[in-house]
Amino acid sequence: MPLNSPYPTASVARVPSPNDDGGVGGVLVPRAMGYLLVRITFHGRPEAGLGVRFYELGDDGSEGAAVGDKMKSDDDGLAGLDRLVAVAVYGCAIDGQPPTTVPTVHELGAPYPVVLPVGRPFVDVFESHEFAPADDGEG
């Protein structure tokens, strides 16, 4: 029966029994763990208030299970989970941005940098004049 734990499961390595009886014993081998923490910047400035969520990547690169809850980047552009996760590459969805992949980091003081693309840091859909042709009065 699987345990409902927010932490990844460990592996068990088979080793010779310490009793010299020819049996096999097991040793718990924990997975390498790291932090999911990103610093979001645009033209070198931190971006606060952007919605960020992390997710596992499927074998084909598709979006898998969510990792943690959706959060907002803080005033320093930081967003991350408050727990360790298995060391891997995860997907990261930032509001108004294309999805990206991010690796885990080993220290909370060294967040993974996510630099938003050249242009505006997000799109305001209410600024229709940027997307629709100008009304020239003909019609």
N, CA, C and O atoms as a DFTB+ gen file, in Angstrom:
556 C
 N C O
     1  1       0.847      -1.172       0.000
     2  2       0.000       0.000       0.000
     3  2       0.898       1.243       0.000
     4  3       1.747       1.376       0.881
     5  1       0.731       2.155      -0.966
     6  2       1.589       3.343      -1.013
     7  2       1.224       4.322       0.102
     8  3       0.058       4.470       0.468
     9  1       2.235       4.973       0.622
    10  2       2.021       5.998       1.632
    11  2       1.743       7.322       0.960
    12  3       2.302       7.607      -0.099
    13  1       0.895       8.131       1.552
    14  2       0.626       9.466       1.024
    15  2       1.668      10.417       1.588
    16  3       1.439      11.071       2.606
    17  1       2.795      10.488       0.932
    18  2       3.902      11.319       1.370
    19  2       4.244      12.311       0.275
    20  3       4.231      11.961      -0.905
    21  1       4.554      13.556       0.655
    22  2       4.954      14.516      -0.371
    23  2       6.376      14.298      -0.860
    24  3       6.826      14.986      -1.776
    25  1       7.091      13.351      -0.264
    26  2       8.481      13.115      -0.616
    27  2       8.599      11.890      -1.516
    28  3       7.837      10.935      -1.366
    29  1       9.548      11.911      -2.448
    30  2       9.725      10.761      -3.342
    31  2      10.155       9.522      -2.561
    32  3      10.757       9.621      -1.491
    33  1       9.839       8.371      -3.108
    34  2      10.240       7.134      -2.462
    35  2      11.729       6.888      -2.657
    36  3      12.335       7.384      -3.606
    37  1      12.294       6.133      -1.766
    38  2      13.712       5.779      -1.863
    39  2      13.826       4.442      -2.584
    40  3      12.822       3.799      -2.891
    41  1      15.051       4.039      -2.848
    42  2      15.308       2.747      -3.481
    43  2      15.918       1.815      -2.451
    44  3      16.474       2.254      -1.444
    45  1      15.805       0.532      -2.716
    46  2      16.412      -0.469      -1.831
    47  2      17.465      -1.223      -2.635
    48  3      17.179      -1.778      -3.696
    49  1      18.685      -1.232      -2.110
    50  2      19.775      -1.967      -2.761
    51  2      19.892      -3.338      -2.108
    52  3      19.837      -3.450      -0.884
    53  1      20.052      -4.379      -2.918
    54  2      20.236      -5.739      -2.387
    55  2      21.706      -5.955      -2.049
    56  3      22.596      -5.695      -2.859
    57  1      21.932      -6.433      -0.845
    58  2      23.301      -6.690      -0.380
    59  2      23.318      -8.042       0.323
    60  3      22.277      -8.517       0.776
    61  1      24.490      -8.664       0.418
    62  2      24.557      -9.935       1.151
    63  2      24.128      -9.751       2.603
    64  3      24.409      -8.720       3.214
    65  1      23.463     -10.728       3.136
    66  2      22.987     -10.681       4.515
    67  2      24.169     -10.559       5.478
    68  3      25.182     -11.235       5.300
    69  1      24.050      -9.708       6.489
    70  2      25.145      -9.580       7.459
    71  2      25.263     -10.795       8.376
    72  3      26.214     -10.883       9.153
    73  1      24.319     -11.732       8.302
    74  2      24.325     -12.914       9.183
    75  2      25.131     -14.063       8.622
    76  3      25.174     -15.120       9.251
    77  1      25.776     -13.920       7.471
    78  2      26.537     -14.991       6.817
    79  2      25.711     -16.252       6.607
    80  3      26.241     -17.360       6.677
    81  1      24.424     -16.091       6.351
    82  2      23.566     -17.251       6.123
    83  2      23.247     -17.455       4.645
    84  3      22.398     -18.275       4.296
    85  1      23.936     -16.698       3.769
    86  2      23.715     -16.836       2.334
    87  2      22.497     -16.085       1.848
    88  3      22.192     -16.103       0.656
    89  1      21.792     -15.422       2.757
    90  2      20.596     -14.670       2.375
    91  2      20.952     -13.312       1.790
    92  3      22.119     -12.952       1.632
    93  1      19.924     -12.597       1.484
    94  2      20.083     -11.269       0.901
    95  2      19.418     -10.266       1.831
    96  3      18.298     -10.474       2.296
    97  1      20.120      -9.189       2.088
    98  2      19.563      -8.103       2.891
    99  2      19.309      -6.900       2.006
   100  3      19.546      -6.935       0.799
   101  1      18.827      -5.846       2.619
   102  2      18.552      -4.625       1.851
   103  2      19.044      -3.402       2.601
   104  3      19.038      -3.351       3.831
   105  1      19.466      -2.430       1.829
   106  2      19.899      -1.150       2.385
   107  2      19.087      -0.064       1.704
   108  3      18.980      -0.032       0.478
   109  1      18.519       0.819       2.500
   110  2      17.749       1.926       1.959
   111  2      18.692       2.947       1.339
   112  3      19.600       3.446       2.005
   113  1      18.475       3.259       0.061
   114  2      19.304       4.224      -0.656
   115  2      18.416       5.411      -1.000
   116  3      17.573       5.318      -1.893
   117  1      18.599       6.527      -0.298
   118  2      17.732       7.674      -0.589
   119  2      18.052       8.280      -1.944
   120  3      19.180       8.193      -2.429
   121  1      17.058       8.886      -2.540
   122  2      17.256       9.591      -3.804
   123  2      17.965      10.910      -3.545
   124  3      17.877      11.478      -2.457
   125  1      18.653      11.376      -4.540
   126  2      19.235      12.710      -4.450
   127  2      18.083      13.716      -4.431
   128  3      17.143      13.594      -5.216
   129  1      18.150      14.690      -3.555
   130  2      17.064      15.659      -3.391
   131  2      17.586      17.068      -3.657
   132  3      18.768      17.352      -3.462
   133  1      16.706      17.926      -4.096
   134  2      17.062      19.309      -4.356
   135  2      15.840      20.196      -4.199
   136  3      14.776      19.736      -3.784
   137  1      15.999      21.468      -4.532
   138  2      14.925      22.449      -4.405
   139  2      14.460      22.891      -5.782
   140  3      15.256      22.983      -6.717
   141  1      13.168      23.163      -5.902
   142  2      12.617      23.785      -7.105
   143  2      12.448      25.259      -6.767
   144  3      11.503      25.646      -6.080
   145  1      13.368      26.069      -7.256
   146  2      13.385      27.485      -6.935
   147  2      13.884      28.251      -8.157
   148  3      14.964      27.968      -8.675
   149  1      13.101      29.216      -8.612
   150  2      13.485      30.007      -9.775
   151  2      13.487      31.491      -9.416
   152  3      12.747      31.938      -8.540
   153  1      14.340      32.243     -10.117
   154  2      14.312      33.711     -10.043
   155  2      13.952      34.192     -11.439
   156  3      14.674      33.929     -12.400
   157  1      12.832      34.900     -11.546
   158  2      12.324      35.356     -12.829
   159  2      12.737      36.810     -13.033
   160  3      12.436      37.677     -12.212
   161  1      13.431      37.061     -14.140
   162  2      13.863      38.427     -14.434
   163  2      13.468      38.810     -15.853
   164  3      13.258      37.957     -16.716
   165  1      13.375      40.101     -16.064
   166  2      13.092      40.668     -17.379
   167  2      13.996      41.881     -17.531
   168  3      13.871      42.846     -16.777
   169  1      14.903      41.840     -18.496
   170  2      15.909      42.889     -18.682
   171  2      16.684      43.142     -17.395
   172  3      16.994      44.286     -17.063
   173  1      16.996      42.063     -16.671
   174  2      17.804      42.157     -15.467
   175  2      17.054      42.561     -14.211
   176  3      17.645      42.607     -13.132
   177  1      15.772      42.855     -14.325
   178  2      14.984      43.264     -13.156
   179  2      14.071      42.131     -12.732
   180  3      13.469      41.475     -13.582
   181  1      13.954      41.883     -11.409
   182  2      13.058      40.823     -10.941
   183  2      11.600      41.146     -11.263
   184  3      11.181      42.302     -11.206
   185  1      10.842      40.114     -11.601
   186  2       9.427      40.263     -11.915
   187  2       8.580      39.696     -10.778
   188  3       8.572      38.488     -10.543
   189  1       7.875      40.569     -10.080
   190  2       7.019      40.167      -8.957
   191  2       5.589      39.932      -9.430
   192  3       5.142      40.530     -10.409
   193  1       4.877      39.054      -8.726
   194  2       3.458      38.850      -8.955
   195  2       3.082      37.951     -10.104
   196  3       1.902      37.865     -10.444
   197  1       4.050      37.264     -10.726
   198  2       3.711      36.344     -11.813
   199  2       3.308      34.990     -11.233
   200  3       3.965      34.487     -10.322
   201  1       2.245      34.404     -11.748
   202  2       1.825      33.074     -11.327
   203  2       2.798      32.027     -11.845
   204  3       3.152      32.035     -13.024
   205  1       3.234      31.120     -10.964
   206  2       4.219      30.092     -11.315
   207  2       3.723      28.749     -10.790
   208  3       3.253      28.644      -9.657
   209  1       3.835      27.734     -11.626
   210  2       3.553      26.372     -11.162
   211  2       4.562      25.427     -11.778
   212  3       5.032      25.635     -12.896
   213  1       4.888      24.382     -11.027
   214  2       5.838      23.365     -11.469
   215  2       5.083      22.066     -11.726
   216  3       4.045      21.806     -11.118
   217  1       5.621      21.254     -12.637
   218  2       5.005      19.969     -12.927
   219  2       6.067      18.988     -13.408
   220  3       7.127      19.376     -13.899
   221  1       5.750      17.703     -13.252
   222  2       6.635      16.651     -13.748
   223  2       6.519      16.593     -15.266
   224  3       5.477      16.914     -15.837
   225  1       7.596      16.181     -15.901
   226  2       7.588      16.021     -17.352
   227  2       7.360      14.559     -17.702
   228  3       7.979      13.674     -17.112
   229  1       6.473      14.302     -18.661
   230  2       6.269      12.953     -19.146
   231  2       7.450      12.506     -19.989
   232  3       8.316      13.313     -20.325
   233  1       7.491      11.230     -20.331
   234  2       8.578      10.693     -21.152
   235  2       8.697      11.406     -22.496
   236  3       9.787      11.501     -23.061
   237  1       7.571      11.907     -23.003
   238  2       7.578      12.615     -24.290
   239  2       7.677      14.134     -24.115
   240  3       7.509      14.880     -25.079
   241  1       7.948      14.593     -22.887
   242  2       8.065      16.024     -22.625
   243  2       6.750      16.707     -22.311
   244  3       6.711      17.922     -22.113
   245  1       5.665      15.930     -22.264
   246  2       4.356      16.507     -21.988
   247  2       4.203      16.834     -20.499
   248  3       4.974      16.366     -19.661
   249  1       3.189      17.648     -20.193
   250  2       2.937      18.047     -18.814
   251  2       2.366      16.882     -18.019
   252  3       1.355      16.288     -18.395
   253  1       3.033      16.567     -16.914
   254  2       2.588      15.491     -16.044
   255  2       1.945      16.043     -14.778
   256  3       1.326      17.107     -14.795
   257  1       2.097      15.318     -13.698
   258  2       1.486      15.677     -12.421
   259  2       2.053      16.986     -11.878
   260  3       3.237      17.284     -12.033
   261  1       1.186      17.751     -11.247
   262  2       1.607      19.003     -10.616
   263  2       2.536      18.707      -9.448
   264  3       2.371      17.711      -8.745
   265  1       3.510      19.580      -9.251
   266  2       4.427      19.478      -8.119
   267  2       4.206      20.731      -7.284
   268  3       4.657      21.815      -7.655
   269  1       3.521      20.587      -6.167
   270  2       3.191      21.738      -5.333
   271  2       2.013      22.512      -5.905
   272  3       1.428      22.132      -6.920
   273  1       1.682      23.601      -5.233
   274  2       0.574      24.460      -5.644
   275  2       1.086      25.635      -6.465
   276  3       2.275      25.955      -6.447
   277  1       0.163      26.274      -7.190
   278  2       0.523      27.480      -7.932
   279  2       0.876      28.569      -6.932
   280  3       0.262      28.673      -5.870
   281  1       1.870      29.380      -7.278
   282  2       2.329      30.448      -6.386
   283  2       2.587      31.699      -7.192
   284  3       2.504      31.677      -8.420
   285  1       2.900      32.790      -6.518
   286  2       3.262      34.057      -7.162
   287  2       4.720      34.359      -6.868
   288  3       5.212      34.075      -5.776
   289  1       5.413      34.939      -7.848
   290  2       6.798      35.353      -7.611
   291  2       6.798      36.543      -6.649
   292  3       5.923      37.405      -6.716
   293  1       7.787      36.579      -5.756
   294  2       7.853      37.656      -4.767
   295  2       8.557      38.884      -5.339
   296  3       8.858      38.925      -6.532
   297  1       8.819      39.872      -4.508
   298  2       9.429      41.126      -4.969
   299  2      10.818      40.934      -5.564
   300  3      11.273      41.759      -6.357
   301  1      11.494      39.852      -5.188
   302  2      12.814      39.548      -5.746
   303  2      12.726      38.640      -6.972
   304  3      13.748      38.182      -7.484
   305  1      11.485      38.377      -7.446
   306  2      11.292      37.506      -8.604
   307  2      11.409      36.026      -8.272
   308  3      11.476      35.194      -9.178
   309  1      11.433      35.682      -6.976
   310  2      11.611      34.285      -6.562
   311  2      10.282      33.561      -6.440
   312  3       9.297      34.127      -5.968
   313  1      10.262      32.312      -6.866
   314  2       9.123      31.417      -6.681
   315  2       9.689      30.014      -6.509
   316  3      10.572      29.602      -7.261
   317  1       9.191      29.289      -5.535
   318  2       9.699      27.939      -5.313
   319  2       8.888      27.188      -4.290
   320  3       7.995      27.742      -3.649
   321  1       9.212      25.914      -4.145
   322  2       8.529      25.048      -3.190
   323  2       9.237      25.097      -1.851
   324  3      10.440      25.350      -1.781
   325  1       8.487      24.854      -0.794
   326  2       9.062      24.873       0.545
   327  2       9.454      23.477       1.022
   328  3       9.519      23.219       2.224
   329  1       9.712      22.587       0.077
   330  2      10.143      21.229       0.411
   331  2      11.111      20.714      -0.640
   332  3      11.212      21.268      -1.735
   333  1      11.810      19.663      -0.299
   334  2      12.734      19.033      -1.240
   335  2      11.972      18.157      -2.226
   336  3      10.910      17.623      -1.906
   337  1      12.518      18.017      -3.415
   338  2      11.973      17.123      -4.438
   339  2      13.126      16.309      -5.005
   340  3      14.293      16.651      -4.810
   341  1      12.797      15.233      -5.703
   342  2      13.829      14.407      -6.339
   343  2      14.577      15.240      -7.381
   344  3      13.964      16.003      -8.128
   345  1      15.893      15.093      -7.428
   346  2      16.699      15.835      -8.399
   347  2      16.297      15.386      -9.804
   348  3      16.364      14.202     -10.136
   349  1      15.881      16.347     -10.617
   350  2      15.436      16.067     -11.982
   351  2      15.230      17.392     -12.697
   352  3      15.494      18.460     -12.145
   353  1      14.760      17.307     -13.920
   354  2      14.334      18.487     -14.666
   355  2      12.811      18.477     -14.652
   356  3      12.184      17.459     -14.946
   357  1      12.222      19.618     -14.309
   358  2      10.776      19.744     -14.199
   359  2      10.282      20.772     -15.203
   360  3      11.065      21.546     -15.753
   361  1       8.983      20.771     -15.435
   362  2       8.363      21.798     -16.245
   363  2       7.970      22.965     -15.363
   364  3       7.670      22.785     -14.182
   365  1       7.970      24.160     -15.932
   366  2       7.599      25.363     -15.198
   367  2       6.688      26.193     -16.094
   368  3       7.046      26.525     -17.224
   369  1       5.516      26.522     -15.581
   370  2       4.577      27.361     -16.315
   371  2       4.486      28.704     -15.598
   372  3       4.164      28.762     -14.412
   373  1       4.770      29.776     -16.320
   374  2       4.711      31.136     -15.791
   375  2       3.616      31.854     -16.556
   376  3       3.572      31.791     -17.784
   377  1       2.727      32.540     -15.839
   378  2       1.616      33.241     -16.479
   379  2       2.093      34.104     -17.639
   380  3       3.033      34.886     -17.498
   381  1       1.432      33.954     -18.793
   382  2       1.715      34.779     -19.955
   383  2       3.009      34.450     -20.667
   384  3       3.458      35.220     -21.515
   385  1       3.618      33.319     -20.339
   386  2       4.902      32.942     -20.935
   387  2       4.806      31.532     -21.506
   388  3       3.957      30.750     -21.078
   389  1       5.662      31.200     -22.461
   390  2       5.690      29.810     -22.936
   391  2       6.245      28.910     -21.838
   392  3       7.063      29.363     -21.038
   393  1       5.826      27.656     -21.779
   394  2       6.366      26.752     -20.753
   395  2       7.865      26.571     -20.938
   396  3       8.384      26.674     -22.049
   397  1       8.544      26.305     -19.850
   398  2       9.982      26.102     -19.890
   399  2      10.354      24.943     -18.989
   400  3       9.534      24.498     -18.186
   401  1      11.556      24.456     -19.105
   402  2      12.037      23.412     -18.210
   403  2      13.049      24.014     -17.253
   404  3      13.823      24.898     -17.619
   405  1      13.032      23.519     -16.013
   406  2      13.955      24.014     -14.992
   407  2      14.512      22.828     -14.209
   408  3      13.770      21.901     -13.885
   409  1      15.794      22.846     -13.903
   410  2      16.367      21.788     -13.065
   411  2      16.233      22.157     -11.592
   412  3      15.970      23.310     -11.250
   413  1      16.412      21.181     -10.742
   414  2      16.471      21.462      -9.312
   415  2      17.798      22.140      -8.999
   416  3      18.760      22.034      -9.761
   417  1      17.835      22.840      -7.866
   418  2      19.067      23.472      -7.398
   419  2      19.414      22.872      -6.040
   420  3      18.547      22.339      -5.347
   421  1      20.687      22.963      -5.666
   422  2      21.130      22.339      -4.421
   423  2      21.109      23.279      -3.232
   424  3      21.193      22.827      -2.090
   425  1      20.998      24.576      -3.475
   426  2      21.007      25.549      -2.388
   427  2      19.877      26.548      -2.577
   428  3      19.573      26.948      -3.700
   429  1      19.254      26.950      -1.471
   430  2      18.198      27.953      -1.554
   431  2      18.748      29.316      -1.960
   432  3      18.004      30.161      -2.458
   433  1      20.029      29.536      -1.753
   434  2      20.634      30.804      -2.127
   435  2      21.037      30.877      -3.586
   436  3      21.568      31.894      -4.032
   437  1      20.788      29.802      -4.343
   438  2      21.199      29.773      -5.752
   439  2      20.015      29.362      -6.629
   440  3      20.026      28.268      -7.194
   441  1      18.988      30.219      -6.756
   442  2      17.824      29.847      -7.571
   443  2      18.184      29.744      -9.045
   444  3      19.115      30.395      -9.518
   445  1      17.438      28.922      -9.761
   446  2      17.647      28.775     -11.200
   447  2      17.127      30.031     -11.891
   448  3      15.993      30.436     -11.637
   449  1      17.922      30.659     -12.758
   450  2      17.464      31.893     -13.413
   451  2      16.539      31.608     -14.591
   452  3      16.868      30.803     -15.463
   453  1      15.396      32.262     -14.617
   454  2      14.492      32.206     -15.762
   455  2      14.413      33.631     -16.301
   456  3      13.851      34.517     -15.656
   457  1      14.974      33.843     -17.471
   458  2      14.988      35.169     -18.084
   459  2      13.858      35.217     -19.102
   460  3      13.841      34.444     -20.061
   461  1      12.916      36.128     -18.889
   462  2      11.787      36.227     -19.800
   463  2      12.259      36.746     -21.151
   464  3      13.221      37.512     -21.216
   465  1      11.591      36.337     -22.238
   466  2      12.022      36.706     -23.577
   467  2      12.022      38.215     -23.791
   468  3      11.331      38.959     -23.095
   469  1      12.807      38.646     -24.765
   470  2      12.856      40.062     -25.117
   471  2      11.452      40.495     -25.535
   472  3      10.753      39.758     -26.230
   473  1      11.055      41.656     -25.120
   474  2       9.703      42.147     -25.357
   475  2       9.082      42.494     -24.034
   476  3       9.792      42.845     -23.092
   477  1       7.806      42.407     -23.939
   478  2       7.136      42.714     -22.681
   479  2       7.133      41.494     -21.779
   480  3       7.083      40.370     -22.276
   481  1       7.185      41.684     -20.449
   482  2       7.197      40.535     -19.556
   483  2       5.881      39.772     -19.533
   484  3       5.876      38.585     -19.208
   485  1       4.770      40.411     -19.867
   486  2       3.498      39.709     -19.984
   487  2       2.604      40.522     -20.904
   488  3       2.887      41.686     -21.188
   489  1       1.543      39.917     -21.359
   490  2       0.662      40.559     -22.327
   491  2      -0.638      40.931     -21.642
   492  3      -1.260      40.092     -20.989
   493  1      -1.052      42.177     -21.785
   494  2      -2.330      42.637     -21.264
   495  2      -3.343      42.511     -22.396
   496  3      -3.264      43.244     -23.382
   497  1      -4.288      41.596     -22.263
   498  2      -5.220      41.329     -23.366
   499  2      -6.172      42.489     -23.599
   500  3      -6.838      42.529     -24.633
   501  1      -6.256      43.431     -22.673
   502  2      -7.163      44.557     -22.850
   503  2      -6.571      45.639     -23.746
   504  3      -7.279      46.571     -24.125
   505  1      -5.311      45.539     -24.087
   506  2      -4.697      46.504     -24.982
   507  2      -4.888      46.031     -26.417
   508  3      -3.931      45.646     -27.089
   509  1      -6.128      46.065     -26.875
   510  2      -6.475      45.510     -28.186
   511  2      -5.813      46.266     -29.324
   512  3      -5.650      45.712     -30.411
   513  1      -5.424      47.529     -29.104
   514  2      -4.811      48.286     -30.186
   515  2      -3.482      47.679     -30.628
   516  3      -3.012      47.966     -31.730
   517  1      -2.872      46.847     -29.789
   518  2      -1.613      46.220     -30.173
   519  2      -1.825      45.024     -31.098
   520  3      -0.901      44.601     -31.793
   521  1      -3.039      44.482     -31.106
   522  2      -3.278      43.239     -31.830
   523  2      -4.240      43.406     -33.006
   524  3      -4.225      42.597     -33.933
   525  1      -5.069      44.440     -32.977
   526  2      -6.044      44.638     -34.041
   527  2      -5.567      45.750     -34.969
   528  3      -4.904      46.685     -34.520
   529  1      -5.897      45.661     -36.270
   530  2      -5.512      46.746     -37.176
   531  2      -6.247      48.034     -36.786
   532  3      -7.347      47.997     -36.235
   533  1      -5.621      49.153     -37.081
   534  2      -6.226      50.443     -36.756
   535  2      -7.500      50.642     -37.592
   536  3      -7.569      50.241     -38.754
   537  1      -8.499      51.270     -36.971
   538  2      -9.743      51.572     -37.663
   539  2      -9.510      52.845     -38.482
   540  3      -9.332      53.925     -37.918
   541  1      -9.513      52.715     -39.815
   542  2      -9.248      53.873     -40.666
   543  2     -10.527      54.558     -41.151
   544  3     -10.480      55.436     -42.013
   545  1     -11.675      54.148     -40.589
   546  2     -12.921      54.794     -40.944
   547  2     -13.609      54.185     -42.159
   548  3     -14.758      54.523     -42.442
   549  1     -12.934      53.296     -42.882
   550  2     -13.561      52.663     -44.042
   551  2     -14.322      51.434     -43.591
   552  3     -13.924      50.787     -42.623
   553  1     -15.379      51.105     -44.251
   554  2     -15.996      49.880     -43.867
   555  2     -17.345      49.778     -44.246
   556  3     -17.988      48.765     -43.970
